[in-house]
Amino acid sequence: MDAIPPQPVLPDGRMLPASAPARARTARGRPVHLSGYDRERQDFYATPAWVTEALLRHVRLRGPVWEPCCGDGAMARVLAAHGHAVVSTDIADRGFGEAGVDFLQCATVPRGCRSIVTNPPYGDSGSHEGQSRSPVAMRGFLKHALMLTEQVEGQLALLVRLQWIAGRFVAEAMSAAPFSAVIVLTRRIRWFDLAERTNHAQHHHAWVVFDHAHPPGQPPALLYG
Ligand SMILES: C[S@@+](CC[C@H](N)C(=O)[O-])C[C@H]1O[C@@H](n2cnc3c(N)ncnc32)[C@H](O)[C@@H]1O
C-alpha cells in the first residue's frame, strides 16, 4: 500500500487538507484553472452513497484520490469515510472542495494522488441528461483522465450509463486503455435532481475502472454491485 501524505497538493502547489469541510476549502481568490464554462448550465446530480460504496467493495484504490468533479461532495465524503485521503475540486462552487478547477485544463493530477474517481459531467451541460446529447464530451473526458492517470501509473473509476459502454468509439477507446473492471449496478440510481426534470430511475449505470498497473493482456473483470 502506498504511503498517504497528510495533505494532498493541487497542481499549482497549494495544499488541501483531505476531506476538510466544504466552505473552509473553497477558493476565495483567483481560480486555479478557469475555462469559459457557462455558469448558467451547471446543473448537476449528486450520487447516492451506495453507488460509491459498490465501487469500494470491489476496487482497492492506491494512494490519495482525486474527485475532480466533486459537486457537493457526495462521492468525496464516502471515499473519505472509507479512509481515503481525497482532493476534491470542481469547476463550479457547490460549497465543497476547491472551486474553479477545470478538470480538462489540468495537466497533472494533484501531487500525491494516484487515483481519479468521479461521476463526470456527461455532456457539455455538465449534466446526466447531457450524455445522450453529447457523448463526444464524455469521450474527451475519458481520454483526458486516462492521460493524467497514466502519468502516475494510477487508477481511474468513472460512473457511466451502462449504454454508453456499447458505443463503437467508446469500445475502441476502452479496448486500447488499461481497462481493468466494469461494475454493473443492478439497482437503478435515483438521482437527487437539483436542476433538471428527468425520469430519475430510467437508466442502468456502471463503474468503468482503469488501472495503468493492470497486467497487459489480462481481460477486464465483469462484476456486479
Ligand atoms: C454529474 S455532477 C457529479 C457530482 C459529483 N461527482 C457526484 O457524483 O455527486 C458533475 C459535476 O461536474 C462538474 N463539472 C462539469 N464540468 C467540469 C470540468 N470541466 N471540470 C471540473 N468539474 C466539472 C459540475 O460542476 C458538476 O458538479
Ligand as a Chemical Component Dictionary entry (heavy atoms), coordinates in Angstrom:
data_LIG
# 
_chem_comp.id                   LIG 
_chem_comp.type                 NON-POLYMER 
_chem_comp.pdbx_formal_charge   0 
_chem_comp.three_letter_code    LIG 
# 
loop_
_chem_comp_atom.comp_id 
_chem_comp_atom.atom_id 
_chem_comp_atom.alt_atom_id 
_chem_comp_atom.type_symbol 
_chem_comp_atom.charge 
_chem_comp_atom.model_Cartn_x 
_chem_comp_atom.model_Cartn_y 
_chem_comp_atom.model_Cartn_z 
_chem_comp_atom.pdbx_ordinal 
LIG C1  C1  C 0  -22.940 14.921 -12.590 1  
LIG S1  S1  S 1  -22.216 16.080 -11.416 2  
LIG C2  C2  C 0  -21.414 14.941 -10.305 3  
LIG C3  C3  C 0  -21.065 15.496 -8.952  4  
LIG C4  C4  C 0  -20.335 14.515 -8.028  5  
LIG N1  N1  N 0  -19.196 13.902 -8.722  6  
LIG C5  C5  C 0  -21.263 13.428 -7.548  7  
LIG O1  O1  O 0  -21.171 12.327 -8.087  8  
LIG O2  O2  O -1 -22.065 13.661 -6.664  9  
LIG C6  C6  C 0  -20.919 16.716 -12.430 10 
LIG C7  C7  C 0  -20.069 17.792 -11.808 11 
LIG O3  O3  O 0  -19.021 18.078 -12.720 12 
LIG C8  C8  C 0  -18.727 19.453 -12.637 13 
LIG N2  N2  N 0  -18.005 19.811 -13.871 14 
LIG C9  C9  C 0  -18.501 19.980 -15.109 15 
LIG N3  N3  N 0  -17.507 20.239 -15.990 16 
LIG C10 C10 C 0  -16.349 20.244 -15.253 17 
LIG C11 C11 C 0  -14.986 20.467 -15.586 18 
LIG N4  N4  N 0  -14.594 20.722 -16.848 19 
LIG N5  N5  N 0  -14.065 20.408 -14.592 20 
LIG C12 C12 C 0  -14.439 20.147 -13.319 21 
LIG N6  N6  N 0  -15.724 19.937 -12.944 22 
LIG C13 C13 C 0  -16.674 19.982 -13.906 23 
LIG C14 C14 C 0  -20.074 20.118 -12.456 24 
LIG O4  O4  O 0  -19.930 21.397 -11.879 25 
LIG C15 C15 C 0  -20.783 19.102 -11.532 26 
LIG O5  O5  O 0  -20.628 19.462 -10.176 27 
# 
loop_
_chem_comp_bond.comp_id 
_chem_comp_bond.atom_id_1 
_chem_comp_bond.atom_id_2 
_chem_comp_bond.value_order 
_chem_comp_bond.pdbx_ordinal 
LIG C1  S1  SING 1  
LIG S1  C2  SING 2  
LIG S1  C6  SING 3  
LIG C2  C3  SING 4  
LIG C3  C4  SING 5  
LIG C4  N1  SING 6  
LIG C4  C5  SING 7  
LIG C5  O1  DOUB 8  
LIG C5  O2  SING 9  
LIG C6  C7  SING 10 
LIG C7  O3  SING 11 
LIG C7  C15 SING 12 
LIG O3  C8  SING 13 
LIG C8  N2  SING 14 
LIG C8  C14 SING 15 
LIG N2  C9  SING 16 
LIG N2  C13 SING 17 
LIG C9  N3  DOUB 18 
LIG N3  C10 SING 19 
LIG C10 C11 SING 20 
LIG C10 C13 DOUB 21 
LIG C11 N4  SING 22 
LIG C11 N5  DOUB 23 
LIG N5  C12 SING 24 
LIG C12 N6  DOUB 25 
LIG N6  C13 SING 26 
LIG C14 O4  SING 27 
LIG C14 C15 SING 28 
LIG C15 O5  SING 29 
# 
